[in-house]
């Protein structure tokens, strides 16, 4: 199954799922950081977002993980 031949709906769904993986990766990285237990959590989270060197691996892994999962589901659905 070639992703370049997907319909517009499949491409939009893939993008939404992948961006959801990015958000989940950022939240997962923040939960595992030592700043998660700091007082004034929301302000600490906003400050933490300005230093992507601390967490950039997690959103990238979330993006590729969910994109690959979406592709595998589409591959299994097309083979049936």
C-alpha positions as CSV (number, residue, x, y, z in Angstrom):
1,X,0.0,0.0,0.0
2,X,1.6,3.2,-1.2
3,X,1.0,6.2,1.1
4,X,1.4,8.6,-1.8
5,X,-1.7,7.1,-3.4
6,X,-3.9,7.6,-0.3
7,X,-7.1,9.6,-0.5
8,X,-7.2,13.1,1.0
9,X,-9.2,11.7,4.0
10,X,-6.5,9.1,4.7
11,X,-3.8,11.7,4.6
12,X,-5.7,14.1,6.9
13,X,-6.4,11.2,9.3
14,X,-2.7,10.3,9.2
15,X,-1.7,13.8,10.0
16,X,-4.2,14.1,12.9
17,X,-3.0,10.8,14.4
18,X,0.6,11.8,14.0
19,X,0.1,15.2,15.6
20,X,-1.7,13.6,18.4
21,X,1.4,11.4,18.9
22,X,3.5,14.6,19.1
23,X,1.3,16.0,21.8
24,X,1.3,12.8,23.7
25,X,5.1,12.7,23.4
26,X,5.4,16.2,24.8
27,X,3.1,15.4,27.7
28,X,4.9,12.1,28.4
29,X,8.2,13.9,28.4
30,X,7.0,16.5,30.8
31,X,5.5,13.8,33.1
32,X,8.9,12.1,33.2
33,X,10.9,15.3,33.8
34,X,11.8,16.6,37.2
35,X,9.8,19.8,36.5
36,X,6.5,17.8,36.7
37,X,6.6,18.0,40.5
38,X,7.5,21.7,40.7
39,X,4.9,24.1,42.2
40,X,3.0,26.3,39.8
41,X,2.8,23.5,37.3
42,X,1.3,25.4,34.4
43,X,3.9,28.2,34.5
44,X,6.6,25.6,34.8
45,X,5.2,23.7,31.8
46,X,5.1,26.9,29.7
47,X,8.7,27.7,30.6
48,X,9.8,24.1,30.0
49,X,8.3,24.2,26.5
50,X,10.8,27.0,25.6
51,X,13.8,24.6,26.0
52,X,13.2,21.9,23.5
53,X,16.7,20.5,24.0
54,X,15.3,18.8,27.1
55,X,12.6,16.8,25.4
56,X,12.8,16.9,21.6
57,X,13.2,13.1,21.3
58,X,9.8,12.4,22.8
59,X,7.6,14.3,20.3
60,X,9.7,12.9,17.4
61,X,9.2,9.4,18.7
62,X,5.5,10.0,19.2
63,X,5.2,11.3,15.7
64,X,6.9,8.4,14.0
65,X,5.4,5.8,16.3
66,X,1.8,6.9,15.6
67,X,2.5,7.4,11.9
68,X,4.0,3.9,11.7
69,X,1.0,2.4,13.7
70,X,-1.4,4.2,11.4
71,X,0.4,2.8,8.3
72,X,0.4,-0.7,9.7
73,X,-3.4,-0.5,10.4
74,X,-4.0,0.7,6.9
75,X,-1.8,-2.0,5.5
76,X,-3.7,-4.7,7.4
77,X,-7.0,-3.3,6.4
78,X,-6.1,-3.2,2.7
79,X,-4.9,-6.8,2.8
80,X,-8.2,-8.2,4.0
